[in-house]
Amino acid sequence: MTEKVSRRKYIAVAGAAAAAAVIGGAAYYLTRPAPPAPTPTPTPKPTPAPTPAPTATPPPTPKPTPKPTPAPTPSPTPAIEVNFSKDLYHRIYEGKPWDITGSDYESLISKVTKDKFKEKFRKYQPPVRWIPPEGYKEVAKHASSFKFINAGALKDDPATEMNAAIYEYLTGIKPVGVETSSAVLHPKQVTFLSAKVGSPEVLYIDRMFIWDYAIAGWLEPLDDLFDSKLEKVYHPEVLSACKINGHYYVVPGIGKGMMCFYRKDLFEEQGIGGPPKTWEDLVEIGKNLTLDTDKDGNIDVWGWVQAFSSEDPRILFENLWSWIYSQGARILDPKLGYPNLNTPEALNALTFLADLVNKHKIASPGITTYGDKPALDQFLMGKAAMLGGWSWNWPRAVSTFGEDKVGIFPWPKSGGYMGTPEGEHASILDLDAWGVNAFASKWQKYAAKMWCDMYRSYQGQWIETCIENNFGYIMDIYKDPEVQKNFPIVKVFLDYSFKYGVIESLPRCADIAHYSAGYLGAAVLGKADPKKTLEKIQKFIDGIFKV
């Protein structure tokens, strides 16, 4: 899933109207007055019966003893059709030792499109496989296939191709991928979910929309896919993003992490010992690496670059988060119950970003035009010495410069710079989650739920992490010595991103990002006051949650 994760574009389409209709309709039926009680009909007085003449009392006739009636046998309690909860930890985490071999395994490999990944699968298999839940054979009798939304072309997603092949092999149910451009994926899902269309049965949900989909009633609850023991195997930040109002509505699919990259060769040329650890380090090192190499009065190498495009609301908004998180702060205010950007930490973050461009002059004014790929291109073309970006940048940087000339460092903590808190290294974790269409028919729901059950299993997450090098979210995979030996990049992800991971599933996130983009971009370029900018954005946020 590397391509879709790295190139995904944001289209802001609010699901709030549908959610409001659902919630509002429920509220009407709960609050409307009860109908008036019927007027009672008067009961006529009884007419007394005439007194009969006395008669002689006949001798009593003995009554036969009635035969005892046997008590009815209670009907057995119907069994759960598909029991996801039974042996949950064993099925998902411990699994069954890998047992798909020979021609059977080769038939699975044949479902993978790209030859380099076919060879990778021939060389490596997950140590264990998923065990389907009790009752899966009954599901297969009623649901021969189901559809899942896929972000982009399946040929670019070898982990999904293999997981789908394994699912069909183990259950007899065929997953059919619906290839959907990332640019239109969310609007397309909103369209058919708003119309209560039940297929595709498996939804692909970016963390920006989890809250909106759940509140709108579009997602089937998945609480029976987790228990307290199984929860401990996943990254805790990621599981918290899968839960809305105390219920699970999605499971972890894949993700990526935010980290920083630097040119080792340029550092050595300038006599710089190592990468920055704090905001202050970033400023000082950035000044030494902002270079006019040909002495023509124009900057040829900028000290720092990151994506901060004001034309892409998602990119600009979430790149501000790194600077908030690195102060040890969060955006979701537990007292308000929704995001709060009118905070000292948010002001520090926006002011620091603006200072990088206008005061310290270590970042190009063009920063507000760079999306994820253009920012990487600046780094790969030698026009920036340090880059803040997603984990998928690392293989591209290594292939361009060689591992001896490029390095990684965790996102710098604020470190008390200019009155900020001491802070912490923090890495935004992205999450693309799987959810079940609430409008699907019963057996199709079961098949879709089994897909979610499989994909978040050790097998499903191992394949994503080790074979395709996306972020899976089972923690022990990253710590496995065998994995670290065979897939060194996994250790890189652990050391520079995964162990510092932060993720928030923010309500109305897309709406806030869309509204704030232009204002934040102007503040970064020094065209607007950061404090007034954040006050204006928070006024909008307060308004949408207090209506």
LOKOL-974286 format. One line per field, with one value per residue (C-alpha): residue number from 1; residue in one letter; x, y, z. Coordinates in nm, 4 decimals. Layout:
# LOKOL-974286
i <- NUM_...
aa <- A_...
c1 <- X_...
c2 <- Y_...
c3 <- Z_...
END
This chain:
# LOKOL-974286
i <- 1_2_3_4_5_6_7_8_9_10_11_12_13_14_15_16_17_18_19_20_21_22_23_24_25_26_27_28_29_30_31_32_33_34_35_36_37_38_39_40_41_42_43_44_45_46_47_48_49_50_51_52_53_54_55_56_57_58_59_60_61_62_63_64_65_66_67_68_69_70_71_72_73_74_75_76_77_78_79_80_81_82_83_84_85_86_87_88_89_90_91_92_93_94_95_96_97_98_99_100_101_102_103_104_105_106_107_108_109_110_111_112_113_114_115_116_117_118_119_120_121_122_123_124_125_126_127_128_129_130_131_132_133_134_135_136_137_138_139_140_141_142_143_144_145_146_147_148_149_150_151_152_153_154_155_156_157_158_159_160_161_162_163_164_165_166_167_168_169_170_171_172_173_174_175_176_177_178_179_180_181_182_183_184_185_186_187_188_189_190_191_192_193_194_195_196_197_198_199_200_201_202_203_204_205_206_207_208_209_210_211_212_213_214_215_216_217_218_219_220_221_222_223_224_225_226_227_228_229_230_231_232_233_234_235_236_237_238_239_240_241_242_243_244_245_246_247_248_249_250_251_252_253_254_255_256_257_258_259_260_261_262_263_264_265_266_267_268_269_270_271_272_273_274_275_276_277_278_279_280_281_282_283_284_285_286_287_288_289_290_291_292_293_294_295_296_297_298_299_300_301_302_303_304_305_306_307_308_309_310_311_312_313_314_315_316_317_318_319_320_321_322_323_324_325_326_327_328_329_330_331_332_333_334_335_336_337_338_339_340_341_342_343_344_345_346_347_348_349_350_351_352_353_354_355_356_357_358_359_360_361_362_363_364_365_366_367_368_369_370_371_372_373_374_375_376_377_378_379_380_381_382_383_384_385_386_387_388_389_390_391_392_393_394_395_396_397_398_399_400_401_402_403_404_405_406_407_408_409_410_411_412_413_414_415_416_417_418_419_420_421_422_423_424_425_426_427_428_429_430_431_432_433_434_435_436_437_438_439_440_441_442_443_444_445_446_447_448_449_450_451_452_453_454_455_456_457_458_459_460_461_462_463_464_465_466_467_468_469_470_471_472_473_474_475_476_477_478_479_480_481_482_483_484_485_486_487_488_489_490_491_492_493_494_495_496_497_498_499_500_501_502_503_504_505_506_507_508_509_510_511_512_513_514_515_516_517_518_519_520_521_522_523_524_525_526_527_528_529_530_531_532_533_534_535_536_537_538_539_540_541_542_543_544_545_546_547
aa <- M_T_E_K_V_S_R_R_K_Y_I_A_V_A_G_A_A_A_A_A_A_V_I_G_G_A_A_Y_Y_L_T_R_P_A_P_P_A_P_T_P_T_P_T_P_K_P_T_P_A_P_T_P_A_P_T_A_T_P_P_P_T_P_K_P_T_P_K_P_T_P_A_P_T_P_S_P_T_P_A_I_E_V_N_F_S_K_D_L_Y_H_R_I_Y_E_G_K_P_W_D_I_T_G_S_D_Y_E_S_L_I_S_K_V_T_K_D_K_F_K_E_K_F_R_K_Y_Q_P_P_V_R_W_I_P_P_E_G_Y_K_E_V_A_K_H_A_S_S_F_K_F_I_N_A_G_A_L_K_D_D_P_A_T_E_M_N_A_A_I_Y_E_Y_L_T_G_I_K_P_V_G_V_E_T_S_S_A_V_L_H_P_K_Q_V_T_F_L_S_A_K_V_G_S_P_E_V_L_Y_I_D_R_M_F_I_W_D_Y_A_I_A_G_W_L_E_P_L_D_D_L_F_D_S_K_L_E_K_V_Y_H_P_E_V_L_S_A_C_K_I_N_G_H_Y_Y_V_V_P_G_I_G_K_G_M_M_C_F_Y_R_K_D_L_F_E_E_Q_G_I_G_G_P_P_K_T_W_E_D_L_V_E_I_G_K_N_L_T_L_D_T_D_K_D_G_N_I_D_V_W_G_W_V_Q_A_F_S_S_E_D_P_R_I_L_F_E_N_L_W_S_W_I_Y_S_Q_G_A_R_I_L_D_P_K_L_G_Y_P_N_L_N_T_P_E_A_L_N_A_L_T_F_L_A_D_L_V_N_K_H_K_I_A_S_P_G_I_T_T_Y_G_D_K_P_A_L_D_Q_F_L_M_G_K_A_A_M_L_G_G_W_S_W_N_W_P_R_A_V_S_T_F_G_E_D_K_V_G_I_F_P_W_P_K_S_G_G_Y_M_G_T_P_E_G_E_H_A_S_I_L_D_L_D_A_W_G_V_N_A_F_A_S_K_W_Q_K_Y_A_A_K_M_W_C_D_M_Y_R_S_Y_Q_G_Q_W_I_E_T_C_I_E_N_N_F_G_Y_I_M_D_I_Y_K_D_P_E_V_Q_K_N_F_P_I_V_K_V_F_L_D_Y_S_F_K_Y_G_V_I_E_S_L_P_R_C_A_D_I_A_H_Y_S_A_G_Y_L_G_A_A_V_L_G_K_A_D_P_K_K_T_L_E_K_I_Q_K_F_I_D_G_I_F_K_V
c1 <- 0.0000_0.3014_0.1829_-0.1585_-0.0264_0.2276_0.0316_-0.3091_-0.4745_-0.7331_-1.0835_-1.2876_-1.6399_-1.8326_-2.0455_-2.1975_-2.5284_-2.5974_-2.4943_-2.7214_-3.0134_-2.9606_-2.9185_-3.1956_-3.4396_-3.3655_-3.4082_-3.7546_-3.8880_-3.7375_-3.8786_-4.2193_-4.5192_-4.7125_-5.0688_-5.3591_-5.5037_-5.8433_-6.1649_-6.2945_-6.6391_-6.8842_-6.9434_-7.3219_-7.4567_-7.5215_-7.8843_-7.9357_-8.0131_-8.3360_-8.2867_-8.3364_-8.5662_-8.3796_-8.3136_-8.2013_-7.8240_-7.7089_-7.4470_-7.0937_-6.9416_-6.5748_-6.3506_-6.0772_-5.7194_-5.5752_-5.2563_-4.9624_-4.8776_-4.5049_-4.3254_-4.2330_-3.8674_-3.7079_-3.5835_-3.2053_-3.0550_-2.9600_-2.5827_-2.4008_-2.3800_-2.0230_-1.8359_-1.5569_-1.4943_-1.4094_-1.0327_-0.9811_-0.6216_-0.5151_-0.6859_-0.5518_-0.2157_-0.0786_-0.2385_-0.1566_0.1998_0.2281_0.1001_0.0228_0.2958_0.3826_0.1465_-0.1164_0.1215_0.2419_-0.1200_-0.1477_0.1740_0.0327_-0.2344_0.0401_0.1026_0.4604_0.7475_0.9738_0.7063_0.6397_1.0049_0.9834_0.6849_0.8717_1.1586_0.9564_0.6245_0.4568_0.5486_0.1785_-0.1495_-0.4918_-0.7500_-1.1043_-1.3753_-1.6111_-1.9017_-1.7077_-1.8236_-2.1847_-2.0976_-1.9450_-2.2777_-2.4564_-2.1867_-1.9635_-1.7942_-1.7906_-1.6434_-1.3816_-1.2749_-0.9085_-0.7239_-0.5584_-0.4683_-0.4381_-0.1246_0.0483_-0.0683_0.1021_0.0217_-0.3500_-0.3295_-0.1682_-0.3959_-0.6973_-0.5638_-0.5077_-0.8578_-1.0173_-0.8015_-0.8977_-1.2684_-1.3830_-1.5182_-1.3760_-1.2809_-1.3312_-1.1333_-1.3002_-1.0077_-1.0734_-0.8534_-0.7431_-0.8632_-1.2264_-1.2341_-1.3916_-1.6537_-1.7479_-1.7994_-2.0016_-2.2281_-2.3282_-2.3365_-2.5647_-2.8015_-2.7746_-2.6308_-2.4897_-2.2057_-1.9055_-1.9252_-1.5735_-1.4874_-1.1427_-1.1361_-0.8691_-0.8258_-0.9591_-1.3051_-1.3439_-1.5396_-1.7670_-1.8536_-1.9224_-2.1447_-2.3391_-2.4299_-2.2465_-2.0193_-2.1046_-1.9717_-1.6775_-1.6522_-1.6432_-1.3181_-1.1284_-1.0867_-0.8572_-0.5884_-0.5783_-0.5780_-0.2315_-0.0640_-0.1463_0.0038_-0.2149_-0.2358_-0.3691_-0.6336_-0.7580_-0.8152_-1.0257_-1.2672_-1.5463_-1.7595_-1.6310_-1.6975_-1.4724_-1.5866_-1.2705_-0.9623_-0.6012_-0.5171_-0.1950_-0.0220_0.2963_0.4917_0.6375_1.0160_1.3067_1.5834_1.9186_2.2115_2.5062_2.7482_2.6412_2.6650_3.0218_3.1202_3.0005_3.1590_2.8267_2.8492_2.4926_2.1258_1.9156_1.7423_1.5546_1.3938_1.6956_1.9309_1.7201_1.7493_2.1256_2.2080_1.9617_2.1427_2.4739_2.3202_2.1289_2.3803_2.4455_2.6827_2.7483_2.7702_2.5113_2.3053_2.0354_1.9879_2.0760_2.0316_1.7774_1.8361_1.4834_1.1863_0.8507_0.5138_0.2953_0.0773_-0.2103_-0.3774_-0.4030_-0.5837_-0.4938_-0.1190_-0.0970_-0.3097_-0.1356_0.2142_0.1300_0.0456_0.4074_0.5143_0.2255_0.2935_0.6667_0.5779_0.4044_0.0606_-0.2435_-0.5125_-0.8220_-0.9329_-1.0859_-1.2848_-1.4365_-1.4655_-1.3370_-1.0176_-0.8699_-0.6157_-0.6370_-0.3661_-0.0133_0.1326_-0.0531_0.0632_0.4226_0.4004_0.2617_0.4981_0.7984_0.6990_0.6617_1.0013_1.1712_1.0656_1.0710_1.3048_1.5656_1.5280_1.6206_1.3037_1.1961_0.8855_0.7787_0.7030_0.3326_0.3204_0.4801_0.2768_0.4381_0.5997_0.7238_0.8853_1.0622_1.1688_1.3373_1.5371_1.6223_1.7341_1.9794_1.7845_1.7327_1.9629_1.6880_1.3353_1.0398_0.8134_0.6575_0.8391_0.7976_1.0576_1.3375_1.3669_1.3594_1.6289_1.8522_1.8083_1.8999_2.1982_2.3046_2.2691_2.6116_2.5055_2.1604_2.0333_1.7232_1.6371_1.3187_1.1123_1.2907_1.1327_1.0674_1.3345_1.2310_1.3132_1.1749_0.9739_0.8241_0.7847_1.0662_0.8510_0.9149_1.0087_0.6785_0.5873_0.2432_0.1130_-0.1221_-0.3965_-0.5885_-0.8502_-1.0988_-1.4652_-1.7868_-2.0738_-2.3669_-2.6166_-2.4855_-2.7020_-2.6429_-2.4194_-2.2284_-2.1597_-2.0186_-1.7886_-1.6762_-1.6206_-1.4060_-1.1925_-1.1350_-1.0661_-0.7994_-0.6364_-0.5614_-0.4215_-0.0510_-0.0452_-0.2164_-0.0034_0.3216_0.2688_0.2034_0.5034_0.7661_0.6791_0.5415_0.7062_0.3931_0.3289_0.1391_0.0332_0.1153_0.4061_0.5905_0.6479_0.8858_1.0731_1.1139_1.4911_1.4189_1.2150_1.4862_1.7479_1.5552_1.3887_1.6239_1.3856_1.1421_1.4020_1.4421_1.0670_1.0691_1.3623_1.2653_0.8861_0.6899_0.8110_0.7355_0.3980_0.1015_-0.2358_-0.5672_-0.8985_-1.0326_-1.4032_-1.4873_-1.1185_-1.1639_-1.3966_-1.1484_-0.8559_-1.0440_-1.1453_-0.8054_-0.5715_-0.5637_-0.5345_-0.2476_-0.0631_-0.0858_0.0503_0.3500_0.4386_0.4186_0.1032_-0.1170_-0.0687_-0.0409_-0.2394_-0.5303_-0.5203_-0.5662_-0.8385_-1.0297_-0.9917_-1.1018_-1.4086_-1.5066_-1.4405_-1.6463_-1.9289_-1.9594_-1.9647_-2.1992_-2.4745
c2 <- 0.0000_0.2258_0.4347_0.5114_0.5911_0.8354_1.0103_1.0259_1.3624_1.5265_1.6166_1.7817_1.6464_1.6773_1.3854_1.6067_1.6605_1.2890_1.2430_1.5264_1.3690_1.0356_1.1823_1.4356_1.1659_0.9557_1.2560_1.3268_0.9829_0.9892_1.3286_1.3609_1.3573_1.0366_1.0156_1.0951_0.8077_0.6780_0.7933_0.4985_0.3541_0.3403_-0.0134_-0.1041_-0.2141_-0.5947_-0.7183_-0.9507_-1.3117_-1.4709_-1.6932_-2.0615_-2.2937_-2.5283_-2.8821_-3.2050_-3.2492_-3.5547_-3.7874_-3.6885_-3.8622_-3.9419_-3.7588_-3.9498_-3.8510_-3.6481_-3.7749_-3.5419_-3.3221_-3.3379_-3.0025_-2.8650_-2.9096_-2.5659_-2.4821_-2.4668_-2.1179_-2.0524_-2.0564_-1.7493_-1.7868_-1.6560_-1.6471_-1.3924_-1.3780_-1.7465_-1.8107_-1.4512_-1.4009_-1.7377_-1.6904_-1.3418_-1.3124_-1.6634_-1.8028_-2.1376_-2.2142_-2.1375_-2.4451_-2.3309_-2.4895_-2.6385_-2.5827_-2.4317_-2.1536_-2.1029_-2.0529_-1.7722_-1.6115_-1.6151_-1.3662_-1.1056_-0.8893_-0.7645_-1.0094_-0.8528_-0.9117_-1.2650_-1.3407_-1.1787_-1.3976_-1.7075_-1.6214_-1.5119_-1.6150_-1.5015_-1.7257_-1.7893_-1.7567_-1.6295_-1.8768_-1.7954_-1.7628_-2.0418_-2.0378_-1.9200_-2.2230_-2.1188_-1.7713_-1.9281_-2.1039_-1.7698_-1.5276_-1.6488_-1.3099_-0.9513_-0.6203_-0.4051_-0.0532_-0.0297_0.3017_0.2924_-0.0023_-0.3447_-0.4184_-0.1559_-0.3251_-0.6651_-0.7050_-0.6623_-0.9024_-1.1705_-1.1184_-1.1430_-1.4671_-1.6160_-1.5118_-1.6868_-1.9982_-2.0313_-1.9415_-2.0130_-1.6571_-1.4341_-1.0719_-0.8467_-0.5229_-0.2065_0.0047_0.3686_0.6732_0.8236_1.1621_1.0468_0.7607_0.9535_1.1365_0.8075_0.6328_0.9257_0.9088_0.5435_0.5439_0.8489_0.6521_0.3495_0.1265_-0.1912_-0.2672_-0.2457_-0.4157_-0.3262_0.0434_0.2022_0.4881_0.7493_0.8514_1.1980_1.0498_0.7719_0.9933_1.1298_0.7848_0.6388_0.9257_0.9150_0.5501_0.4190_0.1726_-0.1597_-0.1791_-0.4197_-0.4531_-0.8344_-0.8223_-0.7039_-0.7965_-0.6660_-0.9265_-0.8756_-0.4963_-0.5121_-0.6389_-0.3234_0.0241_0.1913_0.5240_0.3521_0.1530_0.4726_0.6152_0.3085_0.3769_0.6364_0.6976_0.3791_0.1453_0.0028_0.0896_0.0162_-0.2048_-0.1113_-0.1638_0.0148_0.3426_0.5438_0.7627_1.1134_1.1431_1.3605_1.2997_1.4681_1.4742_1.3209_1.4396_1.8046_1.7801_1.6498_1.9204_2.1893_2.0204_1.9448_1.6487_1.5164_1.5913_1.8259_1.7043_2.0252_2.3213_2.5346_2.2783_2.2794_2.6575_2.6707_2.3755_2.5008_2.8365_2.6617_2.4544_2.7292_2.7843_3.0041_2.7563_2.9496_3.2890_3.4534_3.5935_3.3246_3.0330_2.7005_2.4745_2.5451_2.4163_2.2766_2.1722_2.0122_1.9893_2.2806_2.3357_2.5732_2.4254_2.0849_2.1367_1.7965_1.8354_2.1816_2.0985_1.7754_1.9167_2.1764_1.8919_1.7696_2.0976_2.0827_1.7204_1.7842_2.0125_1.7213_1.8665_1.7279_1.8855_1.7099_1.8932_1.6418_1.9143_2.0503_1.7129_1.8530_2.0088_2.3212_2.5220_2.8366_2.7120_2.8280_2.5171_2.5755_2.9390_2.8297_2.5846_2.8305_3.1074_2.8739_2.7680_3.1302_3.2105_2.9338_3.1164_3.4844_3.5306_3.2556_3.2171_2.8485_2.7400_2.8634_3.0840_2.8215_2.5885_2.6771_2.5340_2.1974_1.8819_1.5605_1.4668_1.8164_1.8545_1.5208_1.6278_1.9380_1.7108_1.4540_1.7277_1.8590_2.1783_2.1090_1.9637_1.8387_1.7138_1.6497_1.3910_1.0463_0.7153_0.6240_0.8925_0.6786_0.4117_0.6863_0.8869_0.5809_0.4874_0.8459_0.9202_0.5852_0.4935_0.6336_0.9839_1.0126_0.9618_0.9806_1.1528_1.1716_1.4895_1.7492_1.8253_2.1854_2.1711_2.4920_2.7033_3.0599_2.9688_2.6455_2.3354_2.0772_1.8653_1.5218_1.3523_1.2765_1.1098_1.1431_0.7969_0.7818_0.5198_0.3763_0.1579_-0.1062_-0.0804_-0.2696_-0.1082_-0.0882_-0.1234_-0.4576_-0.7702_-1.0077_-1.2680_-1.0086_-0.8258_-1.1417_-1.1906_-0.8272_-0.8546_-1.1640_-0.9565_-0.7031_-0.9905_-1.1305_-0.8029_-0.6910_-1.0396_-1.1099_-1.2523_-0.9513_-0.6941_-0.8921_-0.8972_-0.5213_-0.4405_-0.6831_-0.7388_-0.4000_-0.1885_-0.0052_0.0451_-0.2431_-0.1852_-0.5036_-0.3934_-0.7247_-0.7510_-0.4539_-0.6048_-0.9534_-1.0178_-1.2327_-0.9534_-0.6960_-0.9254_-0.9967_-0.6553_-0.3847_-0.1062_-0.2276_-0.1471_0.1997_0.2589_0.1452_0.3631_0.6879_0.6840_0.3921_0.4233_0.7972_0.7532_0.9846_0.9684_1.1413_1.0695_1.4240_1.4947_1.7040_1.6963_1.7395_2.0386_2.2090_2.1423_2.2804_2.5972_2.6682_2.6026_2.9501_3.1241_2.9020_2.9476_3.3264_3.3147_3.1012_3.3558_3.6420_3.7872_3.7291_3.7336_3.3752_3.4524_3.6145_3.3357_3.0658_3.2638_3.2872_2.9134_2.8230_3.0432_2.8345_2.5113_2.6265_2.7173_2.3768_2.1940_2.4286_2.4545
c3 <- 0.0000_-0.0198_-0.3121_-0.1740_0.1697_0.0363_-0.2361_-0.0825_-0.1508_0.0663_-0.0465_0.2273_0.2258_0.5482_0.6693_0.9369_0.7599_0.7399_1.1000_1.2071_1.0213_1.1903_1.5371_1.4872_1.3725_1.6748_1.9006_1.7536_1.8332_2.1792_2.2752_2.1024_2.3461_2.4025_2.2546_2.4972_2.6967_2.5670_2.7484_2.9554_2.8574_3.1578_3.2871_3.3004_3.6375_3.6549_3.6608_3.9634_3.8711_4.0164_4.3215_4.2237_4.4246_4.6606_4.5297_4.6987_4.7228_4.5209_4.6712_4.5723_4.2704_4.3192_4.0676_3.8886_3.9855_3.6976_3.5357_3.5955_3.2961_3.2169_3.2374_2.8946_2.7939_2.7539_2.4057_2.3800_2.3686_2.0074_1.9533_1.8257_1.4478_1.4297_1.7580_1.7218_2.0975_2.1430_2.1695_2.0569_2.1728_2.0359_1.6986_1.6359_1.8096_1.8672_1.5528_1.3952_1.2836_0.9142_0.7311_0.3751_0.1659_-0.1727_-0.4623_-0.2301_-0.1259_-0.4818_-0.5881_-0.3297_-0.4555_-0.8089_-0.6914_-0.6253_-0.9324_-0.8985_-0.9425_-0.6784_-0.4141_-0.5396_-0.4706_-0.1311_-0.0402_-0.1599_0.0705_0.3738_0.5256_0.8471_1.1425_1.2126_1.0286_1.1245_1.2555_1.1310_1.3978_1.4937_1.2470_0.9412_0.7383_0.7898_0.6590_0.3465_0.2735_0.2516_0.1283_-0.1539_-0.1896_-0.0649_-0.1794_-0.0105_-0.1006_-0.1956_-0.2098_-0.5517_-0.7736_-0.6115_-0.8129_-0.5993_-0.2789_-0.2608_0.1096_0.0395_-0.2560_-0.0388_0.2623_0.0312_-0.1191_0.2277_0.3379_0.0391_0.0862_0.4547_0.4333_0.0761_0.0538_-0.2192_-0.1326_-0.4363_-0.4325_-0.5601_-0.6789_-0.5980_-0.6502_-0.3205_-0.4392_-0.4583_-0.2079_0.0787_-0.1341_-0.3019_0.0321_0.1669_-0.1399_-0.1089_0.2720_0.2775_0.0528_0.2903_0.0174_0.1727_-0.0703_-0.0746_0.2612_0.3818_0.4077_0.3960_0.6466_0.7054_1.0699_0.9795_0.9176_1.1779_1.4177_1.1436_1.0028_1.3486_1.4643_1.1359_1.2031_0.8976_1.0791_1.2405_1.6003_1.6361_2.0133_2.0038_1.8042_2.1132_2.4770_2.7498_2.6785_2.3023_2.3339_2.4904_2.1715_1.9705_1.9853_2.2526_2.0692_1.7584_1.9447_2.1071_1.7585_1.6670_1.9515_1.9480_2.2570_2.4176_2.1220_1.8509_1.5001_1.2990_1.3217_1.2387_0.8729_0.7858_0.8578_0.8461_1.0842_1.0858_1.1212_1.0047_0.7493_0.6995_0.4593_0.6447_0.3769_0.4132_0.7918_0.7635_0.5140_0.7571_1.0599_1.2288_1.4652_1.4555_1.3873_1.6046_1.9203_2.0090_1.8367_1.9244_1.7695_1.4545_1.4227_1.4801_1.2554_0.9938_0.9793_0.9131_0.6367_0.4548_0.1772_-0.1239_-0.2839_-0.6066_-0.4345_-0.6619_-0.3755_-0.3939_-0.1538_-0.3166_-0.0108_0.2617_0.6120_0.6565_0.4431_0.5186_0.3481_0.4460_0.1416_0.2056_-0.1035_0.0642_0.3957_0.5350_0.4796_0.6307_0.9334_1.0330_0.9837_1.2469_1.4870_1.5043_1.6610_1.9109_2.0048_2.0475_2.3396_2.5129_2.4308_2.2494_2.0340_2.1690_2.4826_2.7291_2.9046_2.5840_2.4173_2.0880_1.9397_2.0973_1.8980_2.1098_2.3465_2.4391_2.2712_1.9440_1.9465_2.0118_1.7205_1.4661_1.5762_1.5475_1.1969_1.0920_1.2468_1.0467_0.7303_0.8248_1.1219_1.1040_0.7256_0.7197_0.5356_0.1948_0.1622_-0.0914_0.2000_0.1791_-0.1759_-0.0957_-0.0568_0.0677_-0.2628_-0.3620_-0.0178_-0.0666_-0.4167_-0.2708_-0.0412_-0.3108_-0.5521_-0.2920_-0.2253_0.1455_0.4112_0.6462_0.5784_0.8073_0.6471_0.6415_0.6868_0.3193_0.2382_0.3833_0.1073_-0.1570_0.0198_0.0539_-0.3131_-0.4152_-0.1893_-0.0438_0.3220_0.4054_0.2989_0.4525_0.8075_1.0253_1.3516_1.5613_1.5528_1.7714_2.1077_2.2070_2.4786_2.6558_2.3501_2.3802_2.6885_2.5541_2.7724_2.7805_2.5528_2.4053_2.0813_1.9089_1.5824_1.4263_1.3398_1.0460_1.0354_0.7439_0.9088_0.7977_0.8953_0.8184_0.6271_0.8693_0.5819_0.4520_0.4834_0.7749_0.6113_0.4091_0.7361_0.8847_0.5837_0.6065_0.9804_0.9233_0.6837_0.9617_1.2023_0.9679_0.8682_1.2233_1.3085_1.3547_1.0030_0.8458_1.0245_0.9724_0.5966_0.5849_0.8071_0.6766_0.3119_0.2050_0.4772_0.5785_0.9482_1.1029_1.4610_1.6552_1.8724_1.9097_1.5348_1.5574_1.8530_1.7057_1.6549_1.3487_1.1922_1.2679_1.1114_0.7921_0.7547_0.8923_0.7924_1.0601_1.3293_1.1741_1.2000_1.5637_1.6694_1.4981_1.4850_1.6294_1.9875_1.9885_1.8200_1.8797_1.7075_1.7696_1.6009_1.6057_1.5610_1.2530_1.1654_0.7909_0.8332_1.0668_0.8319_0.5345_0.7169_0.8713_0.5759_0.4247_0.7618_0.8783_0.5494_0.5771_0.9323_0.8281_0.5587_0.8103_0.6539_0.9590_1.3349_1.4717_1.7871_1.6030_1.3461_1.6082_1.7854_1.4566_1.3895_1.7425_1.7103_1.4079_1.5998_1.8990_1.6632_1.4959_1.8307_2.0149_1.7557
END
